[in-house]
Amino acid sequence: MNNQLITFAALCQVAYQVQQVSRKGMIEDAELSILLNSIMQTSPENTLAVYGGDLHNVKHGLQLMINHLGDEPNQAGSVKDPEFTRYIISLINLERKLTKQPNKLAQLGQRIEEAKRQLGHYELTSETLIASFASIYSDIISPLGSKIQVTGEPSILKQSSNQYKIRALLLAGIRAAVLWRQVGGKRRTILFSRKKLVQAAKDLLTTIN
């Protein structure tokens, strides 16, 4: 169950950060780094290793899970955000399409290896690497269909730097969705085991200092 919590928390963090960039044009380097680094972890020792081996790195995602899947109003006291849920479900659906196309998976692996080589010359959160991740998403994931419609401030979304960040984040979301499936996560888990997921997330949060 912890592995499912970690991967779903990562999906929640992606959805949240996509909203932050699309609405405010903002994302902290530390948050971006955690998610982009997950794309590079193609042979991890375990699930948590994809996110730096530290539960603190998915703590925010666990809190988001509780807010959005739980029965209580979220911290702001407002209604649950349907856009947030749409991003998560869309990523899970896209990942399902990806797994049915071995050639696309092979291309994805090759492009990620190319991005790893760039790490020797550029910072992970540099414009160059972010643009590389964005192009991987555009070239391989977008053509799968069911494009994710990102909404936000039009003036912010027009900026190419924000477009690249959003696509790079969505690629990190695909990584999380791959892991979610690999550890037994299913769409029906979200629908029919919400209370179990929320309680487990609360329990796991208490173990994080």
C-alpha positions as CSV (number, residue, x, y, z in Angstrom):
1,M,0.0,0.0,0.0
2,N,2.9,2.4,0.8
3,N,4.2,2.1,-2.8
4,Q,0.7,3.0,-4.2
5,L,0.6,6.0,-1.8
6,I,4.0,7.2,-2.9
7,T,3.1,7.0,-6.6
8,F,-0.3,8.6,-6.2
9,A,1.1,11.3,-4.0
10,A,3.6,12.1,-6.9
11,L,0.6,12.3,-9.3
12,C,-1.0,14.7,-7.0
13,Q,2.1,16.8,-6.8
14,V,2.3,16.9,-10.6
15,A,-1.3,18.0,-10.9
16,Y,-0.8,20.7,-8.3
17,Q,2.4,22.1,-9.9
18,V,0.8,22.1,-13.4
19,Q,-1.9,24.3,-11.8
20,Q,0.7,26.6,-10.2
21,V,2.6,27.1,-13.4
22,S,-0.6,27.6,-15.6
23,R,-2.3,29.9,-13.1
24,K,0.7,31.8,-11.6
25,G,3.7,31.0,-13.8
26,M,5.5,29.8,-10.6
27,I,7.2,26.7,-9.4
28,E,9.9,26.3,-6.8
29,D,13.2,24.8,-8.1
30,A,13.2,22.2,-5.3
31,E,9.7,20.9,-6.3
32,L,10.5,20.9,-10.0
33,S,13.8,19.1,-9.3
34,I,12.1,16.2,-7.4
35,L,9.6,15.6,-10.2
36,L,12.0,16.0,-13.1
37,N,14.5,13.7,-11.4
38,S,11.9,11.0,-11.2
39,I,11.9,10.8,-15.0
40,M,15.6,9.9,-15.0
41,Q,15.2,7.0,-12.5
42,T,14.7,4.2,-15.0
43,S,16.2,1.4,-12.8
44,P,15.4,2.3,-9.2
45,E,16.0,0.1,-6.2
46,N,12.5,0.6,-5.0
47,T,9.5,3.0,-5.5
48,L,10.7,5.6,-3.0
49,A,14.1,5.8,-4.7
50,V,12.4,7.4,-7.7
51,Y,11.7,10.4,-5.4
52,G,15.0,10.7,-3.8
53,G,14.5,7.9,-1.2
54,D,12.9,10.4,1.2
55,L,9.2,10.5,2.1
56,H,9.5,14.2,2.7
57,N,9.7,14.6,-1.1
58,V,6.1,13.3,-1.4
59,K,4.7,14.8,1.8
60,H,2.9,17.6,0.0
61,G,1.4,15.0,-2.4
62,L,0.1,12.9,0.6
63,Q,-1.6,16.1,2.0
64,L,-3.1,16.8,-1.4
65,M,-4.5,13.2,-1.6
66,I,-6.2,13.7,1.8
67,N,-7.6,17.0,0.7
68,H,-8.9,15.9,-2.6
69,L,-10.0,12.3,-1.9
70,G,-11.2,12.7,1.6
71,D,-14.8,13.5,2.7
72,E,-13.9,16.6,4.6
73,P,-13.7,20.0,3.0
74,N,-10.1,20.9,1.9
75,Q,-7.9,23.2,4.0
76,A,-9.3,26.3,2.2
77,G,-12.8,25.1,3.1
78,S,-13.7,25.2,-0.6
79,V,-15.2,22.6,-2.9
80,K,-13.0,19.9,-4.4
81,D,-11.2,20.9,-7.6
82,P,-12.5,18.9,-10.6
83,E,-9.6,20.2,-12.8
84,F,-7.1,18.7,-10.4
85,T,-8.8,15.3,-10.6
86,R,-9.1,15.6,-14.4
87,Y,-5.3,16.0,-14.7
88,I,-4.7,12.9,-12.6
89,I,-7.2,10.7,-14.5
90,S,-6.0,12.0,-17.8
91,L,-2.4,11.0,-17.0
92,I,-3.4,7.5,-15.9
93,N,-5.4,7.1,-19.1
94,L,-2.5,8.3,-21.3
95,E,-0.1,5.9,-19.5
96,R,-2.5,3.0,-20.3
97,K,-2.3,3.9,-24.0
98,L,1.5,4.2,-23.8
99,T,1.9,0.7,-22.4
100,K,0.0,-0.8,-25.3
101,Q,2.6,0.6,-27.8
102,P,6.0,-1.1,-27.3
103,N,7.6,1.0,-30.0
104,K,6.6,4.2,-28.2
105,L,7.9,2.8,-24.9
106,A,11.2,2.0,-26.7
107,Q,11.4,5.6,-28.1
108,L,10.6,7.0,-24.7
109,G,13.5,5.0,-23.1
110,Q,15.9,6.2,-25.8
111,R,15.0,9.8,-25.4
112,I,15.3,9.7,-21.6
113,E,18.8,8.2,-22.0
114,E,19.6,11.1,-24.3
115,A,18.4,13.5,-21.6
116,K,20.6,11.7,-19.0
117,R,23.6,12.5,-21.1
118,Q,22.7,16.2,-21.2
119,L,22.8,16.1,-17.4
120,G,26.6,16.0,-17.7
121,H,26.5,19.5,-19.2
122,Y,23.3,21.2,-17.8
123,E,21.5,21.5,-14.5
124,L,18.4,19.3,-14.1
125,T,16.1,22.4,-13.9
126,S,17.9,24.3,-16.7
127,E,15.9,25.6,-19.6
128,T,17.8,23.1,-21.9
129,L,16.7,20.1,-19.9
130,I,13.2,21.3,-19.4
131,A,12.9,21.9,-23.1
132,S,14.2,18.3,-23.7
133,F,11.6,16.8,-21.4
134,A,8.9,19.0,-23.0
135,S,9.9,17.8,-26.5
136,I,9.8,14.1,-25.3
137,Y,6.2,14.7,-24.1
138,S,5.2,16.5,-27.3
139,D,6.8,13.9,-29.6
140,I,5.8,10.7,-27.8
141,I,3.0,11.2,-25.3
142,S,0.8,13.8,-27.0
143,P,0.2,11.8,-30.2
144,L,-1.3,9.0,-28.2
145,G,-4.5,10.9,-28.1
146,S,-6.8,12.3,-25.4
147,K,-4.6,15.4,-25.1
148,I,-4.6,17.0,-21.6
149,Q,-6.2,20.4,-21.9
150,V,-4.3,22.6,-19.4
151,T,-6.3,25.7,-18.3
152,G,-5.0,28.8,-16.6
153,E,-4.1,32.4,-17.3
154,P,-3.9,32.9,-21.0
155,S,-1.0,35.4,-20.7
156,I,1.0,32.9,-18.7
157,L,0.2,30.0,-21.0
158,K,1.4,31.9,-24.0
159,Q,4.9,32.0,-22.6
160,S,7.0,29.2,-24.1
161,S,9.0,28.8,-20.9
162,N,5.8,28.0,-19.0
163,Q,4.6,25.7,-21.8
164,Y,7.8,23.7,-21.6
165,K,7.6,23.5,-17.8
166,I,4.0,22.2,-18.0
167,R,4.9,19.5,-20.6
168,A,8.0,18.5,-18.5
169,L,5.7,18.2,-15.5
170,L,3.2,16.1,-17.4
171,L,6.1,13.8,-18.4
172,A,6.9,13.4,-14.7
173,G,3.2,12.6,-14.3
174,I,3.4,9.8,-16.9
175,R,6.4,8.5,-14.9
176,A,4.3,8.4,-11.7
177,A,1.4,6.8,-13.6
178,V,3.7,4.0,-14.9
179,L,4.8,3.4,-11.3
180,W,1.2,3.5,-10.0
181,R,0.3,0.7,-12.4
182,Q,3.5,-1.3,-11.6
183,V,2.7,-1.3,-7.9
184,G,-0.9,-2.4,-8.5
185,G,-2.7,0.9,-8.7
186,K,-5.9,0.9,-10.8
187,R,-8.5,3.5,-11.7
188,R,-11.1,1.6,-9.7
189,T,-8.8,1.9,-6.6
190,I,-9.4,5.7,-6.7
191,L,-13.1,5.2,-7.2
192,F,-13.8,2.4,-4.7
193,S,-11.0,2.5,-2.2
194,R,-10.8,6.3,-1.5
195,K,-11.4,6.0,2.3
196,K,-8.7,3.3,2.5
197,L,-6.2,5.4,0.5
198,V,-7.0,8.5,2.6
199,Q,-6.6,6.7,5.9
200,A,-3.3,5.1,4.8
201,A,-2.0,8.5,3.6
202,K,-2.9,10.0,7.0
203,D,-1.1,7.1,8.7
204,L,2.0,7.5,6.5
205,L,2.1,11.3,7.1
206,T,2.4,10.7,10.9
207,T,5.6,8.8,10.3
208,I,7.2,11.8,8.5
209,N,8.9,14.3,10.8
